[in-house]
Every structure is written in C-alpha cells, then in structure tokens.
Amino acid sequence: MSRSLTECKNCLQQFDSHYPFCPYCGQKTDDQLTLGVLFNNTLSNYFSVDARFFKSFIPLMVKPGYLAQQFVKGRRLLYLHPAQMYLFVSIIFFFLFSFISRDQADIIDSQIKKDIERSERYKDSLDSSTKLKGNFDFEKSDAIPDKELAGSSDVNILKPKQSTGGSFLDFKITEMEIDSMISAGASDQDIYKGMGMTADDGFFKKRMYKQVLKFMKSKSGGSIFNTFTDSIPLAMFILLPIFALILKVFYFKKGRFAHHLVFSFYFFAFVFAMLTLIVIGNLIWPNFPGWLVTLMVLSIFFYLNVGLKRYYEQGWVLSFVKTNMISFVFLSLVLPFAIVIMGLMAFLFY
C-alpha cells in the first residue's frame, strides 16, 4: 500500500499526509491564512509569553536565585527566558522613568534660564557702575586704588583668562565674552579661535570646544541630561556581562560564564522591577516616603545575598562576605567609571 505524502509549507519536509501537524517543525498541516488564524496566532503567542511572564514574576520577586537555578537545571520552557525577563522589565522601567526624566530636564533648563537672567542683571549693574565712574571725577583719596581694582573679581570676570596649561581646555575668554561674540554674530571659527582652539588640537579636544559652544548657544542642560538617560539602557546591557564576569571571579569553580550570566539577567531584572516600583510610587504619590525608598534599595542587597546563597549553594557567612565584596567592586569601581564615561559621551553627542 503506497503512502500518501505531503510537504510542509514551513520547513519543506515530507511526511504522511494524515498527520495534522508537521513532525519536524510543528506547523499545522492545513494552515490556511485567514483573519481568524492571523489574530488567533497573534493572541495565543502574546498570552503564552504573558502567562510565562506572570508565572516567572512572582518567583523573581520573592525567591532570589530560584529562576536562575531552575533555568540551569533545564526547566527552560516553564519560565520566561532570563534575557526576555530582563528586557521586558527594563523596557517598562525606562518607559515610566522617561516621564520623570523629562520633568527633570525641564527643571534643569528652567534653572539655567534663571542663572542666565541673574548673570545678565549682574552684567547690567557692572555696565551702569562703569558709566558712573566715567561721568564723575573722583578725588584721588576717595578713588579705589588701581591695584585693588585689578584684583577685584567683578572686574576680572570680563578680562581674558590666561592659559595655565594645567587643564584639558584652557579658555582664553570668559563666558560673558563668548555670549557677546554670539550676540554680535561672530562666526563659529572666530569664537573657537577666541576660546583657544588651534589647528593642532586633536579630534576629541576640538569636539569638546564645539560642544561647549553648542551649549553656550542653546543654554540647554536638559538635552544633555536626556542624552545621558537615553544611554543608560545600553550602558546597563554592557555592565550586565561585567557583573557576570565578577561573579565568575568569585565563583570560579561554580559553572561556566553562561551560568553566571543567567543569574545576572534575573538579578538585574529584579533590580529594574524594584526601581519600577519606586518610579510608580513617585508618579502616583508626590510625597513618596524617603524611608520607603531606602528600604526598597536596601532590599536589593538582601536579595543578592539570598540569591547568591541559593544559586551557588554556599553557607550564609561566606555568601554574605562575597556579597559585600562583589557589591564593593561593582559599585565602587565599575559603576562610577561607567557613569563618568556616560556623562562624557552624553556631552560629546547631545
């Protein structure tokens, strides 16, 4: 008796036609594309991920190290993949955080505007005092000595700064003089020259001069802050494997690097989940208690301690010591360096 074969439209493998699903890839044999099929697949795929997320979220929050332990043991379809969990939670956090960062950027721009107005009023008062001095002939005994006048900070603020050669950017003119050149319509090249930029300066130094002038023209610190916050997701994605590398150093004989990376994904997912709760609290409760924020932040350290103890199966005392050492290395060395780099990059590319 001859066998009736059919070909899978997905993987192009042949199999017995009486099979309702392809034995090679699992696609339905007679899968006609209709609106019902289209929306049914979409909804079923979404809710299957959604169900795994909620099935994973509670253990993530209340059982430190459990999900990583289960994933390494091979239970990888019951719970959400560690990378998926991290991405899902971090996206929610940065979406909600954008509301706070936008308001913070507006506050920064508002403060800069107030400082500029205060500086302009101060400049006008200096101009007025200068005119008065020119209109009256002071007696020698009542006049301010030239030496004292030369040392006055109010006068020096309008004088060119002498390059000391001790800093990366040695500006030869003051902020007020830069503003004056901008108001007078001077070209960027003339302003760069006045600031002290030379043709021999490298790309990085020239970029710094250009960004300083850009800031002087826009007077927008909020845009720099927004660029900084926008770079946080990428920075965290880089910091995560560094954290896993630190775990590898402290738990050298406890599995491959991938095992430490799994724990790192779930741990940082918890960190972002906790930060999300803090952001939600601040959004819905303007006077969100500071002591509660402190407790929530401290819970991250407690979570890491319990998670390391459970995942690596070591004693409480040893786990506590390693938790402190890992936290110190990451928070004191790695994170500050990353923040400095992020701040510098934000200024260079805002």
Secondary structure, DSSP 8 states (H G I E B T S, - for coil): ----EEE-TTT--EEETT-SB-TTT--BTT----HHHHHHHHHHHHHHHHHHHHHHHHHHHHSTTHHHHHHHHT--SSS--HHHHHHHHHHHHHHHHHHHHHHHHHHHHHHHHHHHHHHHHHHHHHHHHHHHHHHS---TTTS--HHHHHT-HHHHTTS-----S-SS---SS-HHHHHHHHHTT--HHHHHHHHT--TTS-HHHHHHHHHHHHHHHH--HHHHHHHHHHTHHHHHHHHHHHHHHHHHHHTTTSS-HHHHHHHHHHHHHHHHHHHHHHHHHHHH-TT--HHHHHHHHHHHHHHHHHHHHHHHT--HHHHHHHHHHHHHHIIIIIHHHHHHHHHHHHHHH-
